[in-house]
Amino acid sequence: MTDYPIDHALKEQTVTVVKELAEAASLGPGKVLVVGTSTSEIVGRRIGTGGALETANQVLDAIMEVQTAYGFYTAFQCCEHLNRALVVERELLEHLGLTEVAAVPVPHAGGSMASAAYRRFKDPCLAESILAHAGVDIGETMIGMHLRRVAVPFRPSIRYIGEARVTAAFTRPKLIGGERAKYRLEQENDSSACD
């Protein structure tokens, strides 16, 4: 049971966006979703001016609900005061061999969302950076530095969570080769070979 009033619209908006992205990105076990969130923007204020732990916890509840259903990992980006480090479970840090950095995010140095995630994770720690398979940016917090190449913009059916504009992306492997390159395995009867 939560100790804050539930904003059902906020939960529904978040679940919709994250679920649609999870489907488009084929997020599942072993995949990573990076999340950047400005709770200030969600409540209609300028980024960095009105962080709200209550709002962060509601968005976190919704993201964790989708995470549980699909089985992917999450990484929550801190604000610029912690150099956009990421709150992750230690299991993920060790599995991917990420570089750990030392800090504990708080609302005014890390951000409300990172602070909420750090307090709710089983064994939280901060990673310096990550290369995620997909990302959702709630309030234009600039998550691109934590996405794998090549990022593909994704347009969810709703473009706002609360008052915050939402952008999202998933990634795909780089396509290599020239005009002879194939990107799907097909039966070929071509006797010409590349030397």
VOKE-402840 format. One line per 2 residues: for each residue z negated, y, x negated of N, C-alpha, C, CB. Coordinates in nm, 3 decimals, always signed. Atoms other than C-alpha are relative to their C-alpha. Glycine has a CB too. Layout:
<pts>
Z,Y,X,Z,Y,X,Z,Y,X,Z,Y,X  ...
</pts>
This chain:
<pts>
+0.000,-0.119,-0.084,+0.000,+0.000,+0.000,+0.000,+0.125,-0.088,-0.121,+0.000,+0.095  -0.009,-0.124,+0.077,+0.090,+0.344,-0.130,-0.110,+0.096,+0.040,+0.136,+0.066,+0.019
+0.100,-0.100,-0.030,-0.154,+0.632,-0.152,+0.064,+0.136,+0.023,-0.104,+0.008,-0.113  -0.072,-0.124,-0.031,+0.106,+0.892,-0.051,+0.084,-0.024,+0.125,+0.090,+0.044,-0.120
-0.081,+0.018,-0.121,+0.298,+0.957,+0.271,+0.143,-0.038,-0.037,-0.001,+0.130,+0.086  -0.135,+0.048,+0.027,+0.633,+0.777,+0.278,+0.103,+0.092,+0.064,+0.017,-0.144,+0.051
-0.114,-0.077,-0.051,+0.945,+0.990,+0.312,+0.113,-0.102,+0.017,+0.042,+0.120,-0.099  -0.096,+0.106,-0.025,+1.173,+0.734,+0.476,+0.143,+0.040,-0.032,-0.009,-0.044,+0.144
-0.135,-0.047,+0.032,+1.486,+0.947,+0.433,+0.025,-0.008,-0.150,+0.022,+0.144,+0.050  -0.012,+0.004,+0.146,+1.426,+0.976,+0.058,+0.016,-0.143,-0.049,-0.123,+0.065,-0.066
-0.010,+0.141,+0.037,+1.373,+0.601,+0.028,+0.137,-0.055,+0.037,-0.111,-0.081,+0.068  -0.129,+0.051,-0.047,+1.683,+0.523,+0.233,+0.116,+0.053,-0.086,+0.022,+0.039,+0.146
-0.105,-0.060,+0.083,+1.901,+0.764,+0.030,+0.004,-0.069,-0.137,-0.023,+0.152,-0.016  +0.007,+0.061,+0.134,+1.780,+0.616,-0.300,+0.047,-0.144,+0.002,-0.143,+0.007,-0.054
-0.042,+0.140,-0.011,+1.823,+0.255,-0.190,+0.151,-0.008,+0.016,-0.070,-0.068,+0.118  -0.144,+0.001,-0.024,+2.176,+0.331,-0.066,+0.077,+0.024,-0.130,+0.039,+0.105,+0.104
-0.070,-0.035,+0.124,+2.286,+0.495,-0.392,-0.011,-0.112,-0.103,-0.055,+0.131,-0.059  +0.022,+0.100,+0.104,+2.132,+0.234,-0.623,+0.065,-0.133,+0.038,-0.150,-0.019,-0.027
-0.061,+0.125,-0.045,+2.251,-0.062,-0.413,+0.153,+0.006,-0.015,-0.038,-0.029,+0.147  -0.145,-0.015,+0.014,+2.610,+0.070,-0.401,+0.043,-0.005,-0.146,+0.047,+0.132,+0.063
-0.031,+0.004,+0.142,+2.607,+0.125,-0.777,-0.018,-0.141,-0.056,-0.088,+0.099,-0.078  +0.023,+0.138,+0.047,+2.460,-0.222,-0.840,+0.116,-0.091,+0.039,-0.132,-0.055,+0.059
-0.116,+0.079,-0.043,+2.744,-0.375,-0.637,+0.124,+0.034,-0.082,+0.028,+0.024,+0.150  -0.120,-0.044,+0.073,+3.017,-0.169,-0.807,-0.005,-0.041,-0.147,+0.017,+0.151,+0.011
+0.017,+0.028,+0.143,+2.875,-0.235,-1.155,-0.029,-0.147,-0.029,-0.111,+0.085,-0.056  +0.040,+0.140,+0.015,+2.797,-0.604,-1.094,-0.130,-0.012,-0.079,+0.112,-0.080,-0.070
+0.130,+0.006,+0.067,+2.441,-0.538,-1.205,-0.074,-0.124,+0.044,-0.084,+0.127,+0.029  +0.077,+0.119,-0.027,+2.236,-0.851,-1.229,-0.088,-0.029,-0.119,+0.092,-0.121,+0.031
+0.088,+0.035,+0.111,+2.007,-1.035,-1.469,+0.066,+0.030,-0.135,-0.039,-0.147,+0.008  -0.049,-0.034,+0.133,+2.044,-0.910,-1.826,+0.068,+0.135,-0.010,+0.095,-0.104,-0.045
-0.066,-0.132,+0.000,+2.213,-0.584,-1.724,-0.106,+0.110,+0.008,+0.101,+0.013,+0.119  +0.095,-0.112,+0.005,+2.050,-0.241,-1.766,+0.054,+0.119,+0.079,-0.027,+0.041,-0.146
-0.028,-0.123,-0.073,+2.046,+0.056,-1.529,-0.087,+0.110,-0.059,-0.026,-0.017,+0.153  +0.076,-0.116,+0.046,+1.945,+0.390,-1.681,-0.009,+0.100,+0.115,+0.066,+0.065,-0.127
+0.025,-0.093,-0.110,+1.793,+0.641,-1.441,-0.055,+0.131,-0.057,-0.099,-0.060,+0.104  +0.052,-0.133,+0.032,+1.751,+1.014,-1.495,-0.031,+0.069,+0.131,+0.102,+0.083,-0.085
+0.041,-0.059,-0.127,+1.562,+1.205,-1.228,-0.072,+0.132,-0.022,-0.089,-0.097,+0.077  +0.076,-0.124,-0.009,+1.454,+1.562,-1.165,-0.065,+0.004,+0.137,+0.091,+0.125,-0.024
+0.068,-0.010,-0.129,+1.190,+1.553,-0.896,-0.003,+0.144,+0.049,-0.143,-0.055,-0.010  -0.011,-0.142,-0.039,+1.205,+1.933,-0.901,+0.123,+0.021,+0.086,+0.004,+0.092,-0.124
-0.127,-0.015,-0.073,+1.568,+1.917,-0.788,-0.008,-0.072,+0.135,+0.118,-0.055,-0.083  +0.011,+0.074,-0.126,+1.486,+1.654,-0.523,-0.071,+0.084,+0.106,-0.076,-0.132,-0.022
+0.076,-0.080,-0.097,+1.236,+1.891,-0.361,+0.057,+0.141,+0.017,-0.146,+0.009,-0.043  -0.069,-0.126,-0.023,+1.479,+2.184,-0.380,-0.033,+0.111,-0.096,-0.028,+0.046,+0.134
+0.031,-0.101,+0.102,+1.360,+2.362,-0.694,+0.089,-0.021,-0.121,-0.149,-0.006,-0.040  -0.080,+0.011,+0.122,+1.530,+2.427,-1.027,-0.065,-0.103,-0.092,+0.012,+0.139,-0.072
+0.046,+0.105,+0.090,+1.501,+2.143,-1.279,-0.111,+0.054,-0.092,+0.117,-0.056,-0.083  +0.109,-0.035,+0.090,+1.175,+2.154,-1.473,-0.102,+0.099,+0.056,+0.055,+0.055,-0.122
+0.092,-0.103,-0.053,+0.994,+2.392,-1.237,-0.094,-0.049,+0.110,+0.080,+0.115,+0.054  +0.085,+0.044,-0.111,+0.831,+2.178,-0.969,-0.011,-0.149,+0.009,+0.050,+0.054,+0.129
+0.010,+0.145,+0.001,+0.788,+1.817,-1.073,-0.105,-0.051,+0.097,-0.031,-0.048,-0.140  +0.090,+0.054,-0.101,+0.619,+1.597,-0.818,-0.016,-0.151,-0.017,+0.051,+0.032,+0.142
+0.026,+0.143,+0.018,+0.457,+1.261,-0.892,+0.016,-0.079,+0.130,-0.139,-0.022,-0.055  -0.016,+0.066,-0.130,+0.451,+1.176,-0.521,+0.147,-0.034,+0.025,-0.055,+0.089,+0.113
-0.144,+0.020,-0.017,+0.828,+1.220,-0.504,+0.050,-0.106,-0.098,+0.077,+0.132,-0.020  -0.041,+0.098,+0.102,+0.874,+1.024,-0.829,-0.037,-0.141,+0.044,-0.066,+0.032,-0.135
+0.044,+0.132,-0.042,+0.673,+0.733,-0.692,+0.082,-0.053,+0.117,-0.146,+0.003,+0.037  -0.083,+0.044,-0.113,+0.880,+0.721,-0.373,+0.138,-0.044,-0.047,+0.012,+0.112,+0.104
-0.131,+0.037,+0.056,+1.208,+0.716,-0.566,-0.014,-0.128,-0.081,+0.058,+0.115,-0.087  +0.026,+0.120,+0.080,+1.061,+0.458,-0.804,-0.015,-0.123,+0.088,-0.125,+0.020,-0.086
+0.014,+0.112,-0.095,+0.959,+0.235,-0.511,+0.137,-0.050,+0.045,-0.085,+0.043,+0.123  -0.133,+0.036,-0.050,+1.316,+0.242,-0.380,+0.083,-0.068,-0.109,+0.074,+0.125,+0.052
-0.077,+0.059,+0.111,+1.473,+0.170,-0.722,-0.053,-0.139,-0.031,-0.007,+0.089,-0.126  +0.059,+0.132,+0.030,+1.230,-0.117,-0.785,+0.032,-0.102,+0.108,-0.151,+0.013,-0.016
-0.039,+0.091,-0.109,+1.316,-0.265,-0.445,+0.139,-0.057,-0.027,-0.003,+0.075,+0.136  -0.136,+0.046,+0.030,+1.684,-0.283,-0.541,+0.000,-0.084,-0.127,+0.098,+0.121,-0.014
+0.010,+0.075,+0.125,+1.598,-0.400,-0.894,-0.048,-0.142,+0.026,-0.096,+0.071,-0.099  +0.053,+0.132,-0.034,+1.398,-0.689,-0.751,+0.108,-0.086,+0.067,-0.122,+0.012,+0.092
-0.104,+0.074,-0.071,+1.687,-0.790,-0.526,+0.114,-0.045,-0.092,+0.057,+0.084,+0.113  -0.115,+0.029,+0.087,+1.951,-0.781,-0.804,-0.038,-0.056,-0.136,+0.081,+0.125,-0.019
+0.047,+0.059,+0.125,+1.745,-0.873,-1.111,+0.035,+0.075,-0.127,+0.054,-0.134,-0.011  -0.033,-0.076,+0.122,+1.862,-0.599,-1.352,-0.125,+0.067,-0.057,+0.108,+0.106,+0.030
+0.106,-0.078,+0.064,+1.643,-0.407,-1.597,+0.020,+0.148,+0.032,-0.001,-0.023,-0.155  -0.011,-0.144,-0.015,+1.566,-0.037,-1.559,-0.055,+0.069,-0.124,-0.074,+0.049,+0.126
+0.048,-0.087,+0.108,+1.522,+0.236,-1.819,-0.003,+0.141,+0.059,+0.094,-0.008,-0.130  +0.017,-0.133,-0.060,+1.385,+0.573,-1.704,-0.003,+0.105,-0.110,-0.128,+0.006,+0.086
-0.014,-0.103,+0.103,+1.492,+0.872,-1.910,-0.109,+0.106,+0.013,+0.138,+0.065,+0.010  +0.094,-0.110,+0.007,+1.228,+1.122,-2.017,+0.076,+0.132,-0.009,-0.097,-0.016,-0.121
-0.063,-0.131,+0.010,+1.296,+1.495,-2.020,+0.022,+0.038,-0.147,-0.086,+0.107,+0.071  -0.035,-0.045,+0.134,+1.411,+1.694,-2.322,-0.121,+0.014,-0.092,+0.073,+0.131,+0.007
+0.119,-0.019,+0.083,+1.051,+1.750,-2.441,-0.039,-0.128,-0.074,-0.116,+0.047,+0.086  +0.018,+0.127,+0.072,+1.041,+1.382,-2.539,+0.135,-0.052,-0.049,-0.069,-0.106,+0.091
-0.131,+0.032,+0.058,+1.400,+1.392,-2.669,+0.078,-0.104,+0.080,-0.016,-0.049,-0.140  -0.069,+0.090,-0.090,+1.527,+1.196,-2.368,-0.020,-0.148,-0.035,+0.147,+0.032,+0.001
+0.038,+0.140,+0.023,+1.351,+0.878,-2.482,-0.008,-0.069,+0.136,-0.137,-0.011,-0.078  -0.006,+0.077,-0.124,+1.334,+0.601,-2.222,-0.122,-0.088,+0.019,+0.124,-0.086,+0.003
+0.109,+0.091,-0.035,+1.050,+0.422,-2.047,+0.064,-0.134,+0.035,-0.087,+0.057,+0.119  -0.049,+0.136,-0.024,+1.123,+0.049,-2.061,-0.116,-0.097,-0.008,+0.112,-0.038,-0.103
+0.097,+0.107,+0.021,+0.931,-0.272,-2.036,+0.014,-0.051,-0.143,+0.022,-0.117,+0.104  -0.002,+0.048,+0.139,+0.836,-0.403,-2.382,+0.093,-0.122,-0.014,-0.143,-0.037,-0.046
-0.089,+0.117,+0.002,+1.022,-0.726,-2.297,+0.145,+0.042,-0.026,-0.009,-0.077,+0.135  -0.137,-0.048,+0.020,+1.350,-0.529,-2.277,+0.017,+0.061,-0.139,+0.037,+0.104,+0.107
-0.005,-0.060,+0.133,+1.274,-0.330,-2.594,+0.019,-0.108,-0.106,-0.127,+0.081,-0.027  -0.005,+0.108,+0.099,+1.219,-0.652,-2.789,+0.127,-0.083,+0.015,-0.122,-0.089,+0.013
-0.121,+0.079,-0.025,+1.509,-0.840,-2.626,+0.123,+0.067,-0.059,+0.019,-0.022,+0.151  -0.118,-0.072,+0.050,+1.760,-0.568,-2.720,-0.018,+0.054,-0.142,+0.032,+0.115,+0.094
+0.024,-0.051,+0.135,+1.598,-0.478,-3.053,+0.005,+0.152,-0.005,+0.101,-0.058,-0.097  -0.003,-0.146,-0.006,+1.554,-0.114,-2.949,-0.107,+0.059,-0.092,-0.022,+0.049,+0.144
+0.097,-0.070,+0.084,+1.370,+0.141,-3.163,-0.108,+0.062,+0.088,+0.070,+0.109,-0.086  +0.111,-0.055,-0.077,+1.026,+0.220,-3.023,-0.042,+0.134,-0.059,-0.120,-0.098,+0.001
+0.055,-0.128,+0.041,+0.895,+0.577,-3.036,-0.135,+0.017,+0.068,+0.096,+0.118,+0.035  +0.137,-0.010,-0.048,+0.536,+0.688,-2.980,-0.024,+0.127,+0.080,-0.096,-0.006,-0.116
+0.042,-0.108,-0.089,+0.442,+0.907,-2.684,-0.036,-0.064,+0.133,+0.112,+0.110,+0.017  +0.030,+0.039,-0.137,+0.300,+0.875,-2.335,+0.053,+0.112,+0.088,-0.155,-0.027,+0.023
-0.055,-0.107,-0.084,+0.508,+1.067,-2.081,-0.100,+0.047,+0.105,+0.128,-0.046,+0.068  +0.080,-0.065,-0.104,+0.323,+1.310,-1.855,+0.095,+0.094,+0.073,-0.126,+0.077,-0.059
-0.094,-0.081,-0.077,+0.477,+1.533,-1.587,+0.061,+0.119,-0.075,-0.068,+0.051,+0.120  -0.056,-0.117,+0.068,+0.517,+1.837,-1.817,+0.051,-0.030,-0.140,-0.104,+0.108,-0.006
-0.058,+0.041,+0.129,+0.623,+1.642,-2.127,+0.046,-0.144,+0.016,-0.103,+0.015,-0.119  -0.056,+0.130,-0.030,+0.839,+1.353,-2.022,+0.060,-0.003,+0.139,-0.106,-0.108,-0.013
-0.050,-0.008,-0.135,+0.885,+1.428,-1.655,-0.078,-0.088,+0.096,+0.146,-0.036,+0.004  +0.076,+0.074,-0.101,+0.732,+1.302,-1.332,+0.050,-0.142,+0.017,+0.006,+0.072,+0.133
-0.053,+0.135,-0.020,+0.967,+1.004,-1.298,-0.038,-0.091,-0.117,+0.153,+0.003,+0.015  +0.038,+0.080,+0.117,+0.911,+0.880,-1.654,-0.150,-0.027,+0.001,+0.041,+0.072,-0.130
+0.145,+0.014,-0.007,+0.538,+0.938,-1.608,-0.038,-0.108,+0.103,-0.066,+0.134,+0.036  +0.028,+0.099,-0.105,+0.535,+0.735,-1.284,+0.039,-0.140,-0.046,+0.074,+0.037,+0.129
-0.046,+0.131,+0.047,+0.738,+0.451,-1.437,-0.094,-0.055,-0.107,+0.144,+0.009,-0.055  +0.089,+0.043,+0.108,+0.514,+0.437,-1.745,-0.130,-0.055,+0.057,-0.029,+0.117,-0.097
+0.127,+0.042,-0.058,+0.207,+0.400,-1.527,+0.014,-0.123,+0.090,-0.059,+0.113,+0.079  -0.019,+0.113,-0.092,+0.360,+0.134,-1.302,+0.059,-0.125,-0.066,+0.090,+0.043,+0.114
-0.056,+0.117,+0.069,+0.538,-0.091,-1.555,-0.113,-0.091,-0.048,+0.090,+0.045,-0.119  +0.099,+0.096,+0.047,+0.357,-0.407,-1.669,-0.041,+0.027,-0.143,+0.054,-0.142,+0.012
+0.026,-0.023,+0.142,+0.389,-0.339,-2.043,+0.097,+0.108,-0.049,+0.016,-0.133,-0.084  -0.096,-0.107,+0.029,+0.555,+0.002,-2.084,-0.002,+0.045,-0.146,-0.028,+0.119,+0.089
-0.012,-0.063,+0.130,+0.679,+0.158,-2.403,+0.120,+0.095,+0.007,+0.016,-0.107,-0.114  -0.114,-0.091,+0.006,+0.931,+0.424,-2.506,+0.100,-0.048,-0.102,-0.047,+0.143,-0.033
-0.111,+0.031,+0.091,+1.267,+0.342,-2.658,+0.071,+0.131,-0.033,+0.099,-0.104,+0.065  -0.069,-0.123,+0.042,+1.450,+0.607,-2.857,+0.132,+0.018,+0.073,+0.025,-0.002,-0.151
-0.129,-0.005,-0.069,+1.784,+0.521,-2.697,+0.034,-0.139,+0.051,+0.112,+0.054,-0.093  -0.045,+0.127,-0.056,+1.968,+0.249,-2.508,+0.148,+0.015,+0.030,-0.082,-0.041,+0.128
-0.139,+0.000,-0.045,+2.324,+0.152,-2.417,+0.003,-0.081,+0.130,+0.098,-0.061,-0.109  +0.011,+0.062,-0.132,+2.306,+0.080,-2.044,+0.136,-0.033,+0.059,-0.076,+0.091,+0.094
-0.121,+0.042,-0.069,+2.564,-0.091,-1.826,+0.040,+0.093,+0.114,-0.017,-0.140,+0.054  -0.026,-0.093,-0.110,+2.530,+0.169,-1.550,-0.112,+0.104,+0.000,+0.009,-0.074,+0.137
+0.102,-0.103,-0.007,+2.342,+0.485,-1.472,+0.010,+0.081,+0.127,+0.008,+0.091,-0.118  +0.004,-0.092,-0.113,+2.234,+0.707,-1.188,-0.080,+0.122,-0.045,-0.063,-0.067,+0.128
+0.058,-0.127,+0.042,+2.153,+1.071,-1.248,-0.031,+0.082,+0.125,+0.095,+0.078,-0.096  +0.046,-0.070,-0.120,+1.949,+1.240,-0.976,-0.047,+0.139,-0.042,-0.115,-0.080,+0.073
+0.038,-0.136,+0.036,+1.947,+1.615,-1.030,+0.059,+0.050,-0.130,-0.146,+0.009,-0.007  -0.075,-0.045,+0.118,+2.189,+1.647,-1.324,-0.087,+0.008,-0.126,+0.063,+0.136,+0.026
+0.088,+0.007,+0.117,+1.953,+1.536,-1.602,+0.073,-0.042,-0.128,-0.112,-0.095,+0.027  -0.084,+0.034,+0.115,+2.238,+1.428,-1.835,-0.035,-0.134,-0.066,-0.011,+0.109,-0.102
+0.030,+0.135,+0.050,+2.211,+1.051,-1.886,+0.111,-0.060,-0.085,-0.027,-0.092,+0.116  -0.117,+0.057,+0.065,+2.552,+1.003,-2.049,-0.024,-0.055,-0.139,+0.106,+0.102,-0.008
+0.029,+0.045,+0.136,+2.405,+0.961,-2.396,-0.056,-0.142,-0.004,-0.098,+0.095,-0.066  +0.059,+0.133,-0.005,+2.248,+0.634,-2.280,+0.090,-0.104,+0.067,-0.132,+0.007,+0.073
-0.095,+0.095,-0.059,+2.560,+0.468,-2.135,+0.089,-0.062,-0.107,+0.086,+0.070,+0.107  -0.098,+0.066,+0.087,+2.781,+0.214,-2.308,+0.135,+0.068,+0.017,+0.010,-0.152,+0.030
-0.138,-0.042,-0.018,+3.141,+0.302,-2.368,+0.073,-0.116,+0.065,+0.067,+0.042,-0.135  -0.063,-0.119,-0.052,+3.359,+0.321,-2.156,-0.061,+0.027,+0.137,+0.155,-0.017,+0.009
+0.060,-0.035,-0.128,+3.192,+0.507,-1.866,+0.107,+0.025,+0.105,-0.091,+0.123,-0.016  -0.090,-0.017,-0.114,+3.366,+0.494,-1.529,-0.079,+0.073,+0.110,+0.057,-0.139,+0.052
+0.074,-0.071,-0.105,+3.254,+0.759,-1.275,-0.004,-0.082,+0.129,+0.063,+0.137,+0.027  +0.017,+0.070,-0.126,+3.119,+0.612,-0.953,-0.046,+0.102,+0.104,-0.102,-0.117,-0.013
+0.034,-0.092,-0.107,+3.102,+0.806,-0.626,-0.070,-0.076,+0.113,+0.126,+0.073,+0.053  +0.069,+0.067,-0.110,+2.829,+0.674,-0.395,+0.035,+0.066,+0.133,-0.152,+0.002,-0.022
-0.036,-0.052,-0.132,+2.872,+0.724,-0.021,-0.081,+0.123,+0.037,-0.020,-0.108,+0.105  +0.076,-0.123,-0.019,+2.597,+0.985,-0.024,-0.016,+0.066,-0.137,-0.140,-0.027,+0.066
-0.004,-0.072,+0.128,+2.593,+1.254,-0.293,-0.129,+0.074,-0.032,+0.113,+0.097,-0.001  +0.127,-0.067,+0.023,+2.236,+1.385,-0.260,-0.115,-0.094,+0.031,-0.011,+0.127,+0.084
+0.128,+0.061,-0.030,+1.888,+1.238,-0.280,-0.096,+0.118,+0.013,-0.046,-0.106,-0.112  +0.073,-0.124,-0.028,+1.667,+1.498,-0.119,+0.098,+0.114,-0.017,-0.125,+0.017,-0.093
-0.087,-0.114,+0.029,+1.815,+1.826,-0.246,+0.074,-0.015,-0.132,-0.082,+0.128,-0.001  -0.058,+0.021,+0.133,+1.929,+1.679,-0.581,+0.138,-0.065,+0.008,-0.093,-0.086,-0.086
-0.133,+0.059,+0.008,+2.295,+1.614,-0.652,-0.007,-0.128,-0.083,+0.102,+0.101,-0.062  -0.001,+0.130,+0.066,+2.363,+1.255,-0.757,+0.135,-0.024,-0.065,-0.032,-0.114,+0.099
-0.120,+0.049,+0.067,+2.615,+1.142,-1.015,-0.033,-0.140,-0.052,+0.046,+0.097,-0.117  +0.023,+0.136,+0.045,+2.660,+0.784,-1.125,+0.122,-0.051,-0.076,-0.033,-0.093,+0.121
-0.110,+0.060,+0.075,+2.870,+0.568,-1.353,-0.035,-0.145,-0.030,+0.028,+0.078,-0.131  +0.019,+0.133,+0.057,+2.919,+0.211,-1.459,+0.091,-0.007,-0.122,+0.032,-0.115,+0.104
-0.079,+0.008,+0.123,+3.076,+0.093,-1.782,+0.087,-0.125,+0.000,-0.091,+0.000,-0.123  -0.089,+0.115,+0.017,+3.354,-0.142,-1.881,+0.030,-0.015,-0.149,+0.132,+0.016,+0.084
-0.039,+0.016,+0.140,+3.465,-0.291,-2.213,+0.123,+0.084,-0.030,+0.029,-0.149,-0.032  -0.118,-0.073,+0.043,+3.720,-0.094,-2.412,+0.122,-0.091,+0.014,-0.015,+0.052,-0.147
-0.126,+0.075,-0.004,+4.078,-0.204,-2.346,+0.067,+0.023,-0.135,+0.092,+0.046,+0.121  -0.062,-0.015,+0.132,+4.241,-0.275,-2.681,+0.141,-0.058,+0.003,-0.085,-0.069,-0.109
-0.136,+0.054,+0.011,+4.598,-0.349,-2.784,+0.103,+0.099,+0.045,+0.013,-0.127,+0.080  -0.111,-0.086,-0.039,+4.935,-0.203,-2.710,+0.072,-0.058,+0.118,+0.095,+0.019,-0.116
-0.078,+0.040,-0.117,+5.218,-0.278,-2.473,+0.004,-0.151,+0.021,+0.139,+0.052,-0.012  +0.001,+0.146,-0.013,+5.195,-0.655,-2.543,-0.134,-0.055,+0.048,+0.036,-0.064,-0.132
+0.135,+0.046,-0.033,+4.824,-0.676,-2.464,-0.010,-0.046,+0.145,-0.101,+0.110,-0.027  +0.031,+0.052,-0.133,+4.705,-0.878,-2.167,-0.150,+0.014,+0.021,+0.047,-0.150,+0.017
+0.142,-0.017,-0.028,+4.372,-0.826,-1.996,-0.056,-0.106,+0.094,-0.023,+0.136,+0.059  +0.041,+0.115,-0.080,+4.359,-1.144,-1.784,+0.068,-0.123,-0.057,+0.034,+0.020,+0.151
-0.057,+0.125,+0.047,+4.414,-1.503,-1.887,+0.094,-0.053,+0.107,-0.111,-0.104,-0.034  -0.100,+0.052,-0.093,+4.735,-1.625,-1.723,+0.080,-0.108,-0.070,+0.094,+0.114,+0.051
-0.088,+0.102,+0.057,+4.965,-1.921,-1.772,+0.125,+0.070,-0.052,+0.035,-0.110,+0.106  -0.118,-0.062,+0.057,+5.243,-1.817,-2.004,+0.091,-0.106,-0.057,-0.038,+0.101,-0.106
-0.100,+0.089,+0.057,+5.561,-1.999,-2.095,+0.081,+0.073,-0.105,+0.092,-0.055,+0.110  -0.071,-0.084,+0.098,+5.658,-1.733,-2.346,-0.010,-0.065,-0.136,-0.059,+0.144,-0.004
+0.000,+0.064,+0.130,+5.763,-1.894,-2.671,-0.006,+0.100,-0.115,+0.122,-0.086,-0.015  +0.009,-0.098,+0.108,+5.763,-1.568,-2.864,-0.148,+0.019,-0.037,+0.064,+0.136,+0.042
+0.138,-0.015,+0.048,+5.451,-1.522,-3.073,-0.010,+0.123,-0.086,-0.046,-0.125,-0.078  +0.027,-0.116,+0.084,+5.296,-1.235,-3.254,-0.033,-0.051,-0.139,-0.116,+0.086,+0.058
+0.024,+0.045,+0.137,+5.308,-1.282,-3.631,-0.092,+0.093,-0.074,+0.129,-0.012,-0.076
</pts>
